[in-house]
Amino acid sequence: MAQWPNLVERQLVNALVKKCAGQSHFSKEGPEQLWVWQGQRRVQIKESLGLELPTVYGPPAARVVVGNPKKPSAGQVWHVETEPDVLAELILHAGPETTGHPTAYVLQVSEEATREPRQAFCQSIAEMGLVGLSVPLRGVEFPAGPAKLAEAYLGLGRCYAGAVATDLLRVIDHVEHQFSVESEPILLVLSGTGILPGLAFAAIDQRIGSVVVDFSSAPVALLGPTGVPPVFIEQYLHLGSNPLLVLAQCCVPRPMILIGAPPEADRLWLENPKAGILKFTDQITLLKDTYLSAGNPDRLAIHGTDKPKPSIADLVKQALGYYTTA
């Protein structure tokens, strides 16, 4: 983790105190207050992403490069045009062909540049009778790619999280068109450097039905105020002193499963009560309170580090259980 000099840290804290006082996380009670707060914050999230989203999207240009486009159960690799001349590699594997629609779609935002582990993920989902999807983060094909791209995009007046959100938005548009998605839930699986941009996407796109977040591989530097270039435009001005908490609160009351914690999170987290910066465990506590305020405390599940990490199959079954018991 890159260490900020004390002077830079003090300057950051002073800026947070002055500019982020009115951009606090949700801390009230009642679903009505939460809905109003979420509406206001989603506007700010879009500003931080640098997105100008049209009201209606048509399906993006896409072509299958591996597999038969009419047989998703055999596995496919698609190139989806997410922006002009920008292609996202979508791996797709559906469960055995059945009448009607699949039960659910599981989209992994992957830090893997190679196909093999992403194909294995999609196949494991397909074996459950669902549709497995995997799309890599931009820049993962070279070391420190996301951090380098974040710095480059900010210099161009764009942002890395906005680019990732655009990729995910167009991939979902493609899947929705290809499968004629109706009311089936779309589960988003996030880890590592994909957590913040993935949560931002889930916060603004209501087609995402639930979120699984694996913090065990997340670099603390990415989730806190120091360490790497901000992945958003004016991150703290728009999202406040605790961007992770704000993004997660905007996903409430949709089901959310959290796994583990960033390595050495409590020890390395930059805390400053004056600036409103909270350590990781305090943010999770406030997220629990938000689900309680929404009247759905059972929709937040937390798997700590004191037990073995659940398999992806177990996590998906748990997430789908919220829909069968609703």
C-alpha positions in Angstrom: 0.0 0.0 0.0 1.4 3.4 -0.9 1.9 5.6 2.1 0.9 9.3 2.0 3.3 11.8 3.6 1.8 13.4 6.7 1.4 16.7 5.0 -0.7 15.3 2.2 -2.8 13.3 4.6 -3.5 16.5 6.6 -4.4 18.3 3.4 -6.8 15.5 2.4 -8.5 15.5 5.8 -8.9 19.3 5.7 -10.5 19.1 2.2 -12.9 16.4 3.4 -13.9 18.5 6.4 -14.7 21.5 4.2 -16.2 19.9 1.1 -17.9 16.7 2.3 -19.8 17.8 5.4 -23.1 17.7 3.5 -22.4 14.4 1.7 -22.7 12.1 4.7 -23.8 8.5 4.6 -27.4 7.6 5.5 -27.9 7.6 9.2 -31.6 8.1 9.7 -34.5 5.7 10.2 -37.5 4.8 8.0 -37.8 3.5 4.4 -39.3 6.8 3.2 -36.3 8.8 4.3 -34.0 6.2 2.8 -35.7 6.3 -0.6 -35.4 10.1 -0.8 -31.7 9.9 0.3 -31.0 7.2 -2.3 -32.6 9.3 -5.1 -30.3 12.2 -4.3 -27.2 10.1 -4.0 -27.8 8.3 -7.3 -27.6 11.6 -9.1 -24.3 12.3 -7.3 -23.0 8.8 -8.2 -23.7 9.4 -11.9 -21.8 12.7 -11.6 -18.9 11.0 -10.0 -19.0 8.3 -12.7 -19.1 10.9 -15.4 -21.9 9.1 -17.1 -24.6 10.6 -19.3 -27.1 7.8 -19.6 -29.8 8.0 -22.3 -33.3 7.1 -21.2 -33.5 4.0 -23.5 -30.7 1.8 -24.7 -30.8 -0.5 -27.6 -28.7 -3.6 -27.7 -25.0 -3.0 -28.4 -23.2 -4.4 -31.3 -21.8 -7.9 -30.4 -20.4 -10.9 -32.1 -19.7 -14.4 -30.9 -16.0 -15.4 -31.3 -16.1 -18.8 -29.7 -19.1 -21.2 -29.8 -22.5 -21.3 -31.5 -24.6 -18.1 -30.8 -27.7 -20.4 -30.8 -26.4 -22.8 -28.2 -25.4 -20.9 -25.1 -25.5 -24.2 -23.1 -22.3 -25.2 -24.9 -20.4 -22.1 -23.8 -19.7 -18.9 -25.7 -17.3 -16.0 -25.8 -18.7 -12.7 -27.1 -17.1 -9.4 -27.9 -19.6 -6.7 -26.9 -19.0 -3.1 -28.1 -19.4 -1.1 -24.9 -18.1 2.2 -26.4 -17.1 3.0 -30.0 -14.1 0.7 -30.8 -14.1 -0.7 -27.2 -14.9 -4.4 -26.9 -15.6 -6.2 -23.6 -15.0 -10.0 -23.7 -18.1 -11.6 -22.2 -17.9 -15.3 -21.4 -21.3 -16.9 -21.2 -22.4 -20.4 -20.3 -26.1 -21.3 -19.8 -27.5 -24.2 -18.0 -29.2 -27.1 -19.8 -31.8 -25.9 -22.3 -35.2 -25.8 -20.7 -38.6 -24.4 -21.6 -39.2 -20.9 -20.4 -36.5 -18.6 -18.9 -33.5 -19.5 -16.7 -34.0 -19.0 -13.0 -31.3 -16.4 -12.7 -28.2 -14.8 -14.2 -24.9 -14.6 -12.3 -22.5 -11.9 -13.6 -18.9 -12.0 -12.3 -16.8 -8.8 -12.6 -13.4 -10.5 -12.9 -9.8 -9.4 -12.3 -8.7 -12.3 -14.5 -7.4 -11.5 -18.0 -7.2 -15.1 -19.1 -10.3 -17.1 -20.1 -9.8 -20.3 -18.3 -10.7 -19.3 -14.7 -13.6 -17.2 -16.0 -14.9 -20.1 -18.1 -14.6 -22.3 -15.0 -16.8 -19.9 -13.0 -19.4 -19.7 -15.8 -19.5 -23.5 -16.1 -20.0 -23.9 -12.4 -23.0 -21.6 -12.5 -24.4 -23.4 -15.6 -24.2 -26.7 -13.7 -26.7 -25.1 -11.3 -29.1 -24.6 -14.2 -28.5 -20.9 -14.3 -26.7 -18.6 -16.8 -23.1 -17.8 -15.9 -21.5 -14.6 -17.2 -18.0 -13.1 -16.7 -16.5 -9.9 -17.9 -13.0 -8.7 -17.1 -12.2 -5.3 -15.7 -10.5 -2.9 -18.0 -6.8 -2.9 -17.8 -6.3 -6.2 -16.0 -4.2 -7.6 -18.8 -1.2 -5.6 -17.6 0.2 -5.2 -14.0 -1.3 -2.3 -12.0 -3.6 -1.7 -14.9 -6.7 -0.3 -13.1 -4.5 2.2 -11.1 -2.7 3.3 -14.2 -6.0 3.7 -16.1 -7.6 5.6 -13.2 -4.8 8.1 -13.4 -4.9 8.3 -17.2 -8.7 8.7 -17.3 -8.7 11.5 -14.6 -6.2 13.4 -16.7 -8.6 13.1 -19.6 -11.6 14.3 -17.6 -13.1 10.8 -17.4 -12.9 8.2 -14.7 -12.1 4.5 -14.4 -15.3 3.6 -12.5 -17.3 5.3 -15.2 -15.6 3.2 -17.9 -16.3 0.0 -15.9 -19.9 1.0 -15.3 -20.3 1.6 -19.1 -18.9 -1.9 -19.8 -21.3 -3.5 -17.3 -24.3 -1.5 -18.5 -23.8 -2.5 -22.1 -23.1 -6.2 -21.3 -26.4 -6.3 -19.3 -28.1 -4.7 -22.3 -26.7 -7.4 -24.6 -27.7 -10.2 -22.2 -31.2 -8.7 -21.7 -31.7 -8.6 -25.5 -30.2 -12.0 -26.2 -32.3 -13.8 -23.5 -35.3 -11.5 -23.4 -34.8 -11.1 -19.7 -38.0 -10.4 -17.8 -38.2 -10.7 -14.1 -35.4 -13.1 -13.4 -32.8 -11.8 -10.9 -29.3 -10.8 -12.0 -26.7 -11.5 -9.4 -23.5 -9.4 -9.4 -20.4 -11.0 -8.0 -17.6 -8.5 -7.1 -14.1 -8.8 -5.7 -10.8 -6.9 -5.5 -10.6 -3.7 -7.6 -14.0 -4.4 -9.1 -15.8 -3.7 -5.8 -16.2 0.1 -5.9 -17.1 0.5 -9.6 -19.3 -2.6 -9.4 -21.2 -1.2 -6.4 -21.6 2.1 -8.2 -23.1 0.3 -11.2 -25.5 -1.7 -9.0 -26.6 1.5 -7.2 -27.7 3.1 -10.5 -29.0 0.1 -12.4 -32.1 -1.4 -10.9 -31.8 -4.5 -13.1 -29.2 -5.8 -10.6 -31.2 -8.0 -8.2 -28.5 -8.8 -5.6 -24.8 -8.4 -5.0 -22.1 -10.7 -3.6 -19.0 -8.7 -2.4 -15.8 -10.6 -1.6 -13.6 -8.2 0.5 -11.0 -10.8 1.2 -9.0 -10.0 -1.9 -9.7 -6.2 -1.9 -6.7 -3.9 -1.6 -7.3 -1.6 1.3 -5.7 1.2 -0.6 -8.6 1.1 -3.1 -11.3 1.2 -0.5 -9.9 4.0 1.6 -8.9 7.6 1.0 -5.2 6.9 0.2 -3.0 4.7 -1.8 -4.1 4.8 -5.5 -5.6 7.5 -7.9 -9.3 7.9 -7.2 -11.4 5.7 -9.5 -14.2 8.3 -9.6 -14.3 11.9 -10.7 -14.1 14.1 -7.5 -14.7 11.0 -5.5 -15.1 12.5 -2.0 -16.9 15.7 -3.2 -19.7 13.6 -4.7 -19.7 10.6 -2.4 -18.6 11.9 0.9 -15.9 10.7 3.2 -16.9 7.0 3.0 -17.6 6.2 -0.6 -17.8 2.4 0.0 -20.6 2.8 2.5 -22.5 5.3 0.4 -22.5 3.0 -2.6 -23.5 0.0 -0.6 -26.3 1.9 1.1 -27.7 2.9 -2.3 -28.2 -0.8 -3.1 -30.5 -1.4 -0.1 -32.9 -3.2 0.3 -31.7 -5.6 -2.5 -30.1 -8.8 -1.1 -26.3 -8.4 -0.4 -23.8 -10.9 0.8 -20.5 -9.8 2.2 -17.5 -12.1 2.5 -14.5 -11.4 4.8 -12.7 -8.0 5.1 -9.8 -6.3 3.4 -6.5 -7.6 4.8 -5.5 -5.8 8.0 -8.4 -3.4 7.4 -8.8 -2.0 10.9 -5.1 -1.4 11.3 -4.4 0.3 8.0 -7.7 2.2 7.6 -7.2 5.9 7.7 -9.5 7.1 10.5 -10.3 10.7 11.3 -13.6 11.5 13.2 -13.2 15.2 12.4 -13.4 14.4 8.7 -16.0 11.6 9.2 -13.8 8.9 7.9 -14.9 5.5 9.4 -13.0 2.3 9.6 -14.3 -0.7 7.7 -16.0 -2.4 10.6 -17.9 0.7 11.5 -19.1 1.1 7.9 -20.4 -2.5 7.9 -22.3 -1.7 11.2 -23.9 1.3 9.6 -24.8 -0.8 6.5 -26.6 -3.2 8.8 -28.5 -0.3 10.4 -29.5 0.8 6.9 -31.1 -2.6 6.1 -32.9 -2.4 9.4 -34.2 1.0 8.5 -35.5 -0.4 5.2 -37.3 -3.1 7.1 -35.2 -5.9 5.5 -32.4 -6.7 8.0 -32.5 -10.4 6.8 -31.4 -9.4 3.3 -27.8 -8.6 4.4 -25.7 -11.6 5.1 -22.1 -11.4 6.3 -19.6 -14.3 6.2 -16.7 -13.3 8.5 -13.1 -14.5 8.4 -13.6 -16.9 11.3 -15.2 -19.6 9.1 -14.1 -21.2 5.8 -15.0 -19.1 2.7 -18.3 -20.3 1.1 -18.3 -21.7 -2.4 -19.7 -19.7 -5.2 -22.5 -22.3 -5.5 -23.5 -21.9 -1.8 -23.4 -18.1 -2.2 -25.6 -18.1 -5.3 -28.1 -20.5 -3.6 -28.2 -18.2 -0.6 -28.8 -15.2 -2.8 -31.6 -16.9 -4.7 -33.1 -18.0 -1.4 -34.2 -14.4 -0.8 -36.4 -14.6 -3.9 -38.0 -17.9 -3.1 -38.9 -16.8 0.4 -40.1 -13.3 -0.5 
